Amino acid sequence: MQATNLQTNHLTAPLGMDGGPLFLSWQCTGGLRQTAYEIHLTADDALVWESGKVATQSMHADAPAVEGARVRGSWKVRLWDENNCPGPWSGARFETGLSTGEWQGLWVAPETAPLDIPGDDAINAFARPNWERKQAEKEAAGKGAAEPYQPHRPASYLRKTFTAPSGRGRLYITAKGLYVAWLNGVRVGDMVLAPGSFTADKHLGAQTYDVTALLREGENELLIALGDGWYRSTSGVDGDRNLFGDTLGVLFQLEVDGKVVCVSDDTMQATQQGPIRQNDLQQGEVYDARLEGLLSGWHEVQTYRDALPVTGMNTVPIREREAFPGRLFTAPNGETVLDFGQNIAGYVEMTLTAHAGQKVLLTCGETLDENGNFTQENFQDRSRHNEGGTAQMLELICKEGVNHWKPSFTIMGFQYAKVETDADLTGAVFTAHAVYSDMAVTGSFTCGNKAVNRLVANSIWSQKGNFCDIPTDCPTRERAGWTGDMGVFIETGLTLMDCYPVVAKWLKECRLNQYPDGRMANIAPPNSRPGYMTPMLCMSAGWGDAAILVPYALYKRTGDRRILADNYEMMQRWYAFLLGRAQQTTEEQQSGEYAKYTVLNGLDYGEWCEPGVTPMQAMANPRKSVGTAYLAYSGRLLAEIAAVLGRQEEADAYRATADKAVKAYRAAFTEDGVIHSDRQCEYVRAIAFALLGEEESRAAATTLNQMVVDNGCHLNTGFLSTPFLCGVLAQYGYIDTAYRLLLQPEAPGWLYEVNKGANTVWETWTGIDAEGKPHESLNHYSYGAICGWLFGGVCGIHFTDGQLTIAPTPHKALGYAKAVYDSPAGRIESGWRYEGDTVTYEFTIPTNITAHIHLPDGRTRMLSAGTHRL
């Protein structure tokens, strides 16, 4: 028996991570059952910990902390099989980055000279008129004097020459903004949009690069380009700029064999006269190829020290992934348009032959309008956005001859691009690159219904399009790390892709942005300046509860208690705030023994996005049962979390509060356990959160089923309860209705968008209406949470606490179904197929796992590793 797929803190061979406690994990091959493991941990070639032989089937272990900077660590593990025979050692490496006190360089600000900014090219030509119009309206309304337009700026370039010996080279680097680095003319690493997305006025992360192969013995040159990035670009639906500051900066340190040979300091030179003439993460980029290799106008830099914490690289990098060739066509209105065949988040690379000064302008969007013409209007809020909308523009100003360019400091959501050019496009090549965090696809699903298969593929593409360093809601107008979206999607997200490091990083941003009174910022990191309503909506139940739901899901899937410990204080503070809302309930609002556990006051998003209920209606008159339901549900989870962390007294207190909240729910929102509502969400949430007795839940499910049937097998649930709907129906035997909901071809329903040609998940059920007109974003992952039921219900895979249960729910409507999940324990497969009225099953169980099988006919089995047919 041998250990494979070794990971340190959920990362494979991490370079530049922070020191601290380690979570070591592996998978097993070559045997049926692991009976014990032994681990050796070294730091800088010194053995620092031996586990000894530990008798367990667990495929992960907590290891002592490895502290300090530049530590080159390794660990190896060997396993004993069921015959008590040890297998070979398997090893993995990791390396820590710099700790806060190890940085010797200074922050370098490159923009000390007047900037050479074109006045009317591309992005500024789009943004300036809208900005000036809004400022004129502001002044006319007596809301203050008009502010001058701030043009979008060119990238800065910085250089430094230094001498170095031969040896093992490491470049440690971060930036306020985005950076690209070249050492001796060769790009350093393949991470894009580095250093990533942070609450950048509170902390930043740094990358560590192995530059051994790029260093020369003797003289070397380091060149760095800086762009606006998340730090000061136009951001979010409001188009706010300079959210974290208005001055870019870079901090770096280059070492050879642990000795510093080059740092960021006042000996550097900078220029803004490079080829990237304008850059903005949301609005786009302008590139003048005539300036390639001709950097000039070098000037001195400013330097300063900053106490801003800088952490290591504790997540996966952002990388270019799939590439899609563009197909040129002429739209009905005569415009030239590119179709890349897939809605993605990324950018376009272009190669063409042109004359100097000719321009190619791409305007990128997700779809065509009802007439077949290019449009961006589906995702715009022009009246709200400071620059009149999201531009998503790429402009190449050509040099003579062959031009080749792809942007460095922008990312956008698109499938199509309108092309405006005076160049000959004969032989031109346009390639779209999908850009997202380096996550493997871990879930696949196939069945006898092609539309359902497409739905799963669409959900994966929306996850790819929205997991760029943090999980966001859409890659076009908002790009916001909403708590509510992650709270409803986390179980599905963990199944479809290996997203643990991305989500764990985002949780840190949530902690940093929590309000002092415990409220949770709905978006983290922030991507707009808070308005009047922002702090009030940050008390929203369901959204704030992501502070508990998300770490809990990560722990249950992996067994890593660190995620609970890291986020426990945040969970406690949120839950105390939610309980505080209930405690403020007055006798006029609610009376009775459990009145003080009923959440009736405050402002919530409510169920959100219920069909027939507008967003403003949802906020003005939210489902008042939502807060009490989450007080009960999250309280139970928090009690379990506290117990796992050894805080039994707190666990008892949270459990008692949750129990009282259940009784308060029954008293306030049911009539002796009977729900009276015309909305499906009230029944779904009460059943899913176990707020009713078993017989009461059964009766509620019966009512729910009839409501769905009476509604033509359409849902009318909203954002918070839709992920549970099919599972709740199937749990109580209404399998036909659950499948009819799944296969509903009309809106609201999951397959409406598929039948309309979608290749991602839409924000709304009718993102393209019956007349073909697009509305809202066409790339949101949230409604893709139904895939959780395809894996966990249709094919019945449940992997939690290291245990595997498979309880499929077959139905003739699909003919056959098969789910594959590359779990932390290895590959799990569950499939079934109808042959007449007979159902056959096939399961593949990974090594070292015994699966509990529960079939609909009442049969149960205990299956060990291997493939089994029943």
N, C-alpha and C positions, 0 to 999 in steps of 0.2 A: 504494500500500500504506500502511495506517495502523495504528498501535498502539492497542489498546483494552484495557479492563479493567486499567488501570495500578494496581499495588499497591506500597506501601512497607512492607518487612518483613512481607509477607503480609497487610497491612491496607489498606483503602480509605480514603484521606484521614484517617489517624489524628490524633487530637487529644489531646495530653498524653503522647505516648510519650517514652521515654528517648532521650537523645542517644547516638550511637555509630555504628559502621559500618552502612551501609545495604545492603539487598538490594532491588534494583529489578526488577520483573517486569512483563510485558505479554503480550498475545495479538495476533495479526495478523489483519487483514481486508483484503479488496480485492485480493488477489494470490495467486500460487501459491507464491512462495518469497521469504523475506527473505534478502538477501545481505549486508546490513550495517546497523548502527545508529549513531546519534550521540545522546549524552545531554548536556544542560546541567543542572547542579545549582546552585540558588541558596539562600542563607540570609539571611533579612532583606533581601531584594531585592538582595543582592550575589552575583555569580557566583563560585562557589567551586571549580567543577570542570567541565571539558569532557573528554569521553571522546575526542573526535575521531571520525573515521569508523572503525569497527571492523568488519572483514570477518568475519562469522559469521552462522550461522542461530540462534544461541542467543537465547532470548527472556527473558533475565534478565542482570543485571550486578551486580557488586559495586562499590559507590561508596565514596568516602572517608567517614570519620566526620564527622558533624555534631554537635558537642559544644555544651553550654551549655543554659541554661534559657530558656524562652519564645521559642525560635527558630522563626520562621515560615519554613518551607522549602517549596521547590517544585522539581520537576524536569520536564523535557520530553524527549521522545524522538521522533526521526523515523527512518523505515526506508527502505532502498533495496530495490527489487524485483529480479527476475532480469534485467531490462533495464537495470539500473543507474540507475533513475530514483528520486529521493527523493520520499517522500510528505510529507504535511503534518505539522507538529508536533502532538503530543498531550501534555497536561500533567496533573500530579497535585500535590496539596498535602499537607503534613504539618506538625505543630506539636509541639514538645517541651514537656514540663511543667516543673515545678520540680525542680531538683537539690537534694540534701540540704542544702546550705548556704544555700539561698534561702528557706527557710521562716522567716517572721518571727513567726508566731503561736506560742502555747503550747498544749500539750495541755490540754483542758478536761474535767474530770470532773464530771458533773452531779449525782451522787447524794451530796449532803452532808447532806441532811435525812432524818429518819426516813421510810421509804417507806410509802405508803398502799397496802397489799396486801390484797385481799380474801382471807378465810381459806378459803372453801369453794366458790368458783366454778370450774366447768369443770376446767381443767388441774390446779389444786391439789387439787380434790376427787378427781380420778383418782389423782394421784401421792402425796399425803400418806399414805393408808392403807398403800400398798405399801411406801413408804419406812420407815414406822414398824414394819411387820411385819418387814422385813429387818433393821432395827437391833435389834429385840428378839431375833431369832434370833442375831444376832452376839453380843449381850451374854450370852445364855444359853449359848452355846458357848464362852464365855471368850475371845472374839477382840477384846476391847476394849469400852470404854464406848459406849453408844448415842450417836450424834450427833443434834443437833436437825435437824428438817426445814427445808430452805431453800426458801421458797415461790418459785414463778415470779413474776417481777416485772413491774411496768408499764414501758412505754416512758418514756424521759425526753424532754422537750421543752426546747430551748434557743432563746433569741432574742437578737438584737442589732440595734439601729438604728444607722444610719450615714448620712453624707452623701457624695454622689458626683457628679462632673461627668458629662456625657454623653460617650460614647466607646465603644471596644471593650472589653467586659467579659469577664473570665475568673474563674471560681471554681475554685480548686484545693482539693480536700477528700479526706480519708480518715477512718477511724474504727476504734477498737477496738470491734467490734460491727458493726451495720449502721446505715446512715443513710438518711434521706430529707430533702431540703432543699426549701424554698419561698422564693422571692424575691418580695416584694411580693404574696404570696398565690398565686403560680403555681408549680407544681412545677418544679424544675430538672431537665431531662433526662428520659429515659425508661428509664434503667437501673434494674433492680430488684435487690434483695439486694446493693447496693453497700456496701463496696468489693469484695466477692468473698471467695473462700476462700484463706487464706494460713496458713503456719506463723507465726502472728501474734505469737509471742514472739521471732521472729527477723527478720521484716520485714513490711511492709505495702505495698500499692499504693494510689496516689491517682488520682482521676479529675480531668479538666479539662473544664469546661463553658463553652460560649459563652453568656454571660448578657446580651449586649448588648441584646437586645430586651426583657429583663425589668427592666433598670435604669431608674430615674427620675433626672432631674437634680434634685438636692436630697436630701430625706430618703428612706431606704429601710429596709426591715426584712427581715432574714434569719431564718427559722425552720427549725430542724432537729429531727427526731425520731431518737432512738437506740434500737435494739433489741439483744438479746443476740447474735443471729447465731451464726456459727461460733465466735466468740470465747469465749462462756461458756454457750451453750445446752447442754441435754442432747444427748449426741452418741453415735452408734454403737450397737452392740448391747449395750454395757455401760451405757449411759445416764450416762456420766460428764459432769460439768459443770465449768465454769471451767477448761477445758483450757489456755487461754493467759493467764488472769488473771481476777480477779473484779470489776474496775472498768472500766466503759465509759469511752470518751473520744472526743473529736472534735478534729481539727486542720484548720483551713482558712485560706485566704488569698484575698481577693477584690481584683482589680486592675482598673483602668481605664486603658487605653493603657499598660500596663506599670507603672503606679504603684499602690502598695498603698493601698487605701481602707478595708479592713476585715479584721481578723484575729481568730482565736480567742484570747481573753484573759480576764482576771478581771473585765472590765466586763459580761460576759454574765450572763444570768439563766437559771435552769432550774426546771422543775417536773416532778413525777411524777404530777400529777393530771389528765392528759389522757385521751382516750377509750380508748387502748390500755392495758387494765388488766393484762393478762398477755401475755407473749410468749416464745416459745421456738421455735427453728428447726425442731426435730423434733416437739415436743409440740403446738404450735399457738398460737392467739391468742384472747384475749378482748377484745371491743370494746364499750364503752358509748356508744352513740350519743347519750345524754342529755348527754354532756359535750362534744359537738362545738361548736367555736367559743366555748367557755367556759373556756379555760385559766386556771387560778388557782393560788394557792399558790406564786408565784414566789419563789425564794430565790437566794442567792449560789452561786457555783461554786468549785471548787478548780482550780488550775492547776499545771502542772509541766512540766519539760523532760524529754525522753526521747531517748536516742541511738539508738532503734530506727530502722533504715534504712527510708526511704520511697521507693519507686520509682514510675515513671510507669505509664501505662496502655498496656501492651504486648500486650494481647490484645483480644478482642472483648467488648462488654458483654453482660450477662445481660438478656434482655428477655422480656416477654410475647409469645407467638407465637399459635398457633391457639387459638380459643375454641370451646367445646362446650356447647350448651344442655342443661340437665338435664331429665330426664323423671321425674316423680313416679309411684311405684306402691306398692301395699301388698304386703308380703312375706307368705308363708304364715303366719308367726307374728304377723301383725298390725302389724308395724313399718312406718313410712313411710320409703321409701328413694328416693334419687335415683340415676338411671343417666345418666352423661354419655356413654356410648357408646364411650369410648376410655380405656385405661389410660395415664395421663400422670403427669408430675411437675409440680406447680403448686399452685394454690389456687382457691378458689371465691369468686366475686362474687355478692352477693345483693341483691335489691331487693324490698321488700314494704311493705305498709301495716299498721301495728300500733299498739297502745296503749303508752304509756310503761311500761317495766318488764317487758313481755313478752320472752321469750327464745327464740332459735332456736339450737339446738345441733346442729352437724354433726359426726359421727364418720366419718372417711374411710377407705376400704379398697379393696383391689384387685379383690375378687371376691365372689361369693355362695357359700355353703356347699352341701353336697350336698343340702340340703332347699330351696334357693332363698332362704335368709335371708342377711342381711348378716353378714359376719364380718371380723375382722382377724387371726384366729388363725393364718393361714398364715405370716405374717411375724413373729410374736412369739416372743421368748425371755424369758418373764416371770420365770423363776427367776434369770436372769442379769442382767436389766436393773435398774438401781438404783431405778427408779420403776415396776417391775412391767410394763413394756412400752412400746411406742411409741403414744402417745395419738392423734396426728393429729386434734386437735379444733379446731373453730372455733365460737366462741360470740358471737352478737350480742345485746346487751341493747338493746332497742329504745327509741327516742324516740317521742313521739306523732306519728302521721302517716306520711309516706313515709320509709322507711329505705333507705339505699344504702351498702353497705360491701364492700370487699375488703381482705384482710389485707396488711400491709406487711413483716412480719418472720418469715414461716414459709413452708415449702415441703414438700409431702408427695406420696407416691405413691398414686394412687387412680383408680378409675373410678366407684365408688359412694360414697354418703354416707348414713348413717342420720340421719334428721331427728327431733329431739325438740323440741317447741315447744308453747306455749300460745297462740300467735298463729294467726289465720286465714290460711292459705296461698293463699286464692283470689286469683289474679292475681299471685302471687309469681313472681319470675324468678330462677333460679339458673344461673350460667354458670361453667364450669370453664375456667381459663386455663392452657395449657401454658407453662411457664417453662423456658428453657434458653439457653445461649450463642448469640449471633447467628451461626449457621452456616447457610449455604445447603445444600440437598440437591443433591448433585452426581451421584448415581447413580440410575438407574432400570432396572428389569428387568421384562420381560413375556414370557410364554410361553403355551403351550397348556394348562398346568395351573394352575388357579386357586389351588390350595393353595400351590404354589411362589411364585406372585405375592404371596400373602398373607404368606408367610414373609419375603420381602424387605421388604414394608411393615412387618411386625412388627419386623424388625431395625432399620429406620430409626427407628421409634418408640422402641425401647429405647435407641438412641443419643441421641435427643432427651431421653429421660427421665433419662439419666445423664451428660450433658455439660453440667452447670451450673457453669461456670467451671473445673472440673477434671473428668476422667472418673472416675466412681464406679461401684460395682458394682450398687447398687440405690438407689432413692429413698425406701425405707421404713426398715428397721431399721438398716442399716449405713452407707450413704452414704459408702463408703470408697474412696479412690483406690488400689486394689490394682495393684501392678506386674504381677502375673501376668495379670490381665484385659486390661490394655493391651498386653502383650507378644503375646498371641495374636490380638488384634483389630485391631491398628494398620493392617495392609494393607487390611482391609475397611473400617475406619472412614474412612480417607483417601479411599476410593472413594465411599462412600455420602454423606458430608458433608464440607464444607470445614472440617475440624477442626484444621488445623495450628496456629493460634494457641492453642487450648485445650490441646493436647497439649504444645506448647512451654512454656507457662506451668507445666503440671504437672511437667515435667522439672526446672524450677528448684526446685520443692518437693522432688523426689527428691534433688537435689544437697544441699539444705540439711539433709536428714534422713539422709544416709548416715552410717554408723558410722565412727569413726576408723580401724578396721581394714579398711574396705572393704565390709563387709556392707551390703546395701541394706535400708532399712526397707520392709517389705512394703506399707505404707500411707503415702501422703504426700498432703497434710499429715496429721499424726496425728489420729485421731478417738477415741482412748481412751488411758487411762494404761497403760503397758506392764505386762504380767504376767510371771510367771516364765518362760514359754515364749517370749515375744516375741523377745528377742534371739537365741535359738537358731534360731527359724524364719526369722530374717532372713538366714540363710545359704543359703536354699533356691535350688537351681539351677532355672532356668526363670523363676522370679519375679525374682530379682536380675538375670538376663540381660536383662530389659527395659531396663536401663541402656544396653545396646548395641543391642538389636534396634529399639527405638523411634526413637532419633535416626537410626540407619542408614536406616530406612524413610522418615523425613521427608526426609532428604537425597536418597535415590534418586528420590523422587517429584518433588522441586522443584529439586534442584541447589544448594540453599543450604548452603554449607559452614560457615556460622556455627553451625548447629545441632550440627555435629560438634565444632567448636572449643569451644563453650560447655560441652559435656558430656564432652569427651575425658578430663579428669582423673577424673571419676566412673567412666567406662568402665574406665580403667586400674586404678583402685583396686579395683573389683569383680572384674575379671579376675585381678588379683594375689591377691585373697582366694581365689577359686575354685581357682587354681593352687596356692595354699598348702595348701588342703585335700588336694589330690592329693599334694603333697610330704610331707605328714604320714603318708601311707599306710605301714604297717609291712610287713615281709616276711611276717609272720604273716597279714596280710590279703591280700596279693598279692605275688607274686615275679615276676621276669623283667626283661628289659631296659627295659620301659616302665612298670614298676610305679608309678613316681613321677609318672605322668600319668594315673593312674586314681583317680577321686574316689569313695572308698568310705566315708570317715568323715563325721561331722557329721550334722545333722538336716535333712530336706527335707520339703516337702509331697508329693514324688513326682509321679506322674502325675496324681493328684487327680481325684476324681469319676468314676472308672472304674465302669461298671455292675458291681454285685456286690461292690464294695470300699467299705467305709465310710471316711469321712474319718479316723477314728482308726486304722484299719488302714493307710491310705495313709501316715500319718505314722510309725506304729510300724514298718512294714516297707516303706519306699518302694522304688520301682524303682531299684536301685543303679546302673543304667546311665545314669540321667538326667544326673547331674553330669558324667560323662566325655563324654557326647554333647554337652553344652553347652560343655564346655571346648574341644572340637574345633570346633564350629559357630561359637560366638561368637569364638573365636580367629581364624578365617578372616575374619569380618566386621571385627574390630578391626584386623587386618593391612591390609585394604583401606582402612579409615578412616584409619589412620596414614599410608598412602601418599598419600591425597587431601590430607592436611594437611602433606605434605612431610616426614614423619618416617620416612624410608626405613629407617634402622637399626632403629627400633622395629617397623616393619612386618615386616621380615625375622625379627625375634625372635618376634613373635606368630605368624607363619606357621609357623615351625619348631615352636613349642609346639603349635599346632593339628595339625600333621602327626604329632607324637609322640602326641597324644591320640587320633588316629584309630587308630594302631597299638595303643595301649593298649586302646582299645575292642575291637578285633578279638581281642586276646589274652585279655581278661577276659570278654567277653560273647558271643563266637561260637566256633564250632569250625571253624577254618580258613575263616572267612567265612560259616559257616552258623549261623543263629540257631535256638535251640531254646527256644520259649516258647509258652504257650497264650494269650498276650495280644497283641492286634493292635498295640498301641502300640509294642512292641519292633521290629516290622517297619517300621511307618510312620516312626518317628523315624530309624532307621538309613538308610532310603532317602532321606527328605526332607533329611537333613543330610549326605548323601554320605559315609557312614561305611564303605561297602562298595565293592568294585570294581563295574564295570558289570555283568558277568555275575553276580556275587553279588547285586547289587540286583535283577536280572531274576529270579533264582531266588527271592529273598525276596518279590518281588511276586507270583510264582506261588503261593507258600505262603500269603501274606496273602489273596489272592483266594479260595483254597479255604477258608480259615478263615472268611471273611465269608459265603461261600455255605453252609458247614456250619452257621453260626450263624443260618440263615434270613434272610440278608441284613440282619442287625442288626450294629451296631457294638458293640464293647466297649472302645473307646478312652476315654481320659480327657481331662482339661482341656488338656494340652499338645499332644497329637498329633491330636486330632479335626479341627482346621482343615486338616490336610494329607492326611486319609484319602482322600477322593474324588480329589484331584489325583494322588496317588501311584498309585492303581489305574488311572486313565485314562492316565497317562504311560506305563505299561507295557502298554497295550492292553486292559485289563479295563474297558472303557467300560460294558458292560452292567451289571456289578456296581456300578460307581460310580453309575449312574443308579438302580438298584434300591435302593441305600442312600439316595440323595436322596429317593426317592419312598416310602420305607418308611412305611406308615401307623401302625405300632405302635411303642410305646416299647421300647427307646430308638431314637428316630428323630426327625428334624426336623419331620415332618408330623403326628406324633401331637398335638402341642399345637395346631396349626392346626385339625385336625379336632375338637378340643375347644373351639373357639371363641376361641382366644387372639388378641389383637391386639397383643401384645408377645412378646418372647422370654423364656422362663422360666429360672430358675436351675437347675432339675433337669429331667430328661427327663419326669418324671411329676408336674409341678407341680399338676395336677388328675388324680387317679387314676381308675381305671375306674369307681369308685362315685361319682365327682363330688366327692370331698373334696379341697380345696386344701391344698398343702404348700409351704412355703418361699416365697421371693419370686417374683413373676410378672413381674418387669421387670429382667432381666439381659441385657446385650448379648452376652456372651461366645460363646454357641453360635450367634449370628448370623454368626460368622466364616465359616460355610459360604457366605455370599454372595460371599466372595472368589473361590470356585471358580465360581460362576455367572457372574461377570464375566470372570475370568481363565481359566476352563476351558471352560465351556459355550459362552460367546461369545468367549473367547480374547483378551481385551484385556490387553495388557501394555505399560504406559507407564513406562519407567524410564530414567534418565540422559538424558532428553530424546528418547529413541528410542521408536518405536511398533512393536510386533509384534502381529499378530493371528493367532491359531492356534485357531480354533473346534473344538469337539468335539461335533458334532451327534448327535442320537439321536431315533429315532421316538417314544420315550416321551413327549417334550414336544410333538411336532408342529412347533412353531416356537419360536424364542427371539430376543429382541432386547435388547441392553444398550446403554445410553447413559451415557457418562461425560463430564462437564464437567471435563476435565483442565486442568492448568496451561497446556497448549498450545492449548486450545479443545475443542470438542465432538467426541467420538469416538463413532461408532455402529457396532455390529457385530450383524448378524442373519442368521438362516438359517431356511429353511422347507422342509419335506418336501412334495412333490407326488408321491404314489406312492412309488417308490423313488428318486426324483430329489431332490437337495438343491440349492436355489438360495441364493445368499448376497448380502447387500447390506451395503456398508461406506460410512461417511461419514468422510472424513479431513479434519482441520482444516487451515486455511491454514498453510503453512510447514512441514508435516510430510510426510515420505515414509514410508509404512507398508510393513513387510515382512509379506506375507500367506503363511501356510502352511496349505494345506487338507489334510484327511485323506486325499484320494486322491493326495497327492504333489505336486500343483500348487503352484507358488510364484509370487508376483507382487510387483512393486514398484508401489504405488499412490500417486499424488500427491493433492493436495487436491481434494475434491469427493466426489460420491456415485457408487459403482461397484456394478454388479451382475454376478455371476459365476454 
